[in-house]
Amino acid sequence: MSKSRKVSGGLCMLSCALLALSAVPAGAAGKDFSFSEKANERLAKKLSIPIYFTVPKSTWAPLAGPFDTTDVLVDFKHPEALKTGSDAGLRIVSTPRSGMSARLAKSGIFQTGDILLSFRPEWGGAGAYPNIQMGISHTGVAYIKDGKLRNIDNPLNEEYLGKGMSADLTSAHYKDLKFIHVIRPRGLTDAQRANIVAWATRINSSAGKIYPSKIKFNDDYNAPKFKPNHTLNFVQHLGQIALGQNPSGVLDLYCSEFAWSLLSLRDCDPASTADDFKGSRVPACVKPPMRPLVATGNNIPKEGSSTRIGLADGPLTVIDELKMPLDERRALLEQVFVENPAGLKKMSEGHRKVAEAMQPKFETLKDYYLGVSGGNVLQRTRARMIRAAFNVAVPENYSPTSYLLNTLLPPDNVNRTMDYVATIVIE
């Protein structure tokens, strides 16, 4: 699993360009995100990502600046968005790697409970699989403790938590990583954040003892523990392990499932609710942070307060927001499914094998994309049939990309529980 997370080199660094673009002196406090045409042009060249790797501003979390940081804060708008009058882009926090954990914690931009998504811009245009994943390869959870922004990830090993399980973004995984999308669960209270810190501390401090004997990594992302109309007993199992209650069996969770389970414990105080985890029933304090996603949703073309977005709907939803002419939109949708051997070479060996194996299977999904987004009557009918078939075949899930996908729902949608905060660019 660890080898599959490694990404080949060749991606240009953004540090010099971004530092040069900052209008605020490096030592100044009270910064906020800002846009400039010059910065945008240089970022566009350095990032070199398709527009469906960005998100519209309707996804953005409200942030109360200015921020006490020496990092560079930039609002990036994708060139294609500028052409179509869209606001699709990214909030960029460019930060030197040295000391970034303390600096990010101090800034006030990031909070306990934020979701850390490992983002690979070099996946853009590499083929259907990496495009549908929107360049996202891994999920962790952030928490602030002792003045540092820390991470908790499954696998609970040194590669992800660092030497001595320091969990301060200095592990091999985060040293290899240059971009992190940050997603925030809506409405977290101080008490809930305190609970997340307590659970994360317990798990990280005992990682060497419980991994992989009690918790291990599940490399089958198509086999979630969540089952509709079933209890969240696997979340209870995680709590029991964290509390040292020595439950029977080994709990295997993939990275985004582990994050979902940990956030499901946000209403549980491990000190006061420990006895509740000893019984056969799942404690009442266990509550899902986000409804797991179906394979393909009904958010396009339908609009409403209860529509759902699907696991495969990311690029489709971003492109639909652009409101471009039908022929241009169709051409962009088709690009999502173009096989690009040169692009695949930029992926790690593990991800590349998955992408190559799945490429032929995406042809049907292409028909769905083209039919549901402006197709004729026959195409729309076929798209609805494809949607139904996909949703029967694929279980509801919480893939690494699902947290970003949730932010693409309308702000007032009842299923919207996440907001996009920013993208960290590590120098």
Secondary structure, 3 states (H helix, E strand, C coil): CCHHHCCCCCCCCCHHHHHHHCCCCCCCCCECCECCHHHHHHHHHHHCCCHHHCECHHHECCCCCCECCCCEEEEEECHHHHHHCCCCEEEEEEECCCCHHHHHHHHCCCCCCCEEEEECHHHCCCCHHHHHCCCEEEEEEEEEECCEEEEECCCCCHHHHCHHHCCCCCCHHHHHCCEEEEEEECCCCHHHHHHHHHHHHHHHHCHHHHCCCCEEECCCCCCCCCCCCCCCHHHHHHHHHHCCCCCCCCEEECHHHHHHHHHCCCCCCCCCCHHHHCCCCCCCCCCCCCCCEECCCCCCCCCCCCCCCECCCHHHHHHHHCCCCHHHHHHHHHHCCCCCHHHHCCCCHHHHHHHHHHHHHHHHHHHHHHHHCCCCHHHHHHHHHHHHHHHHHCCCECCCCHHHHHHCCCCCCCCCCEEEEEEEEEC
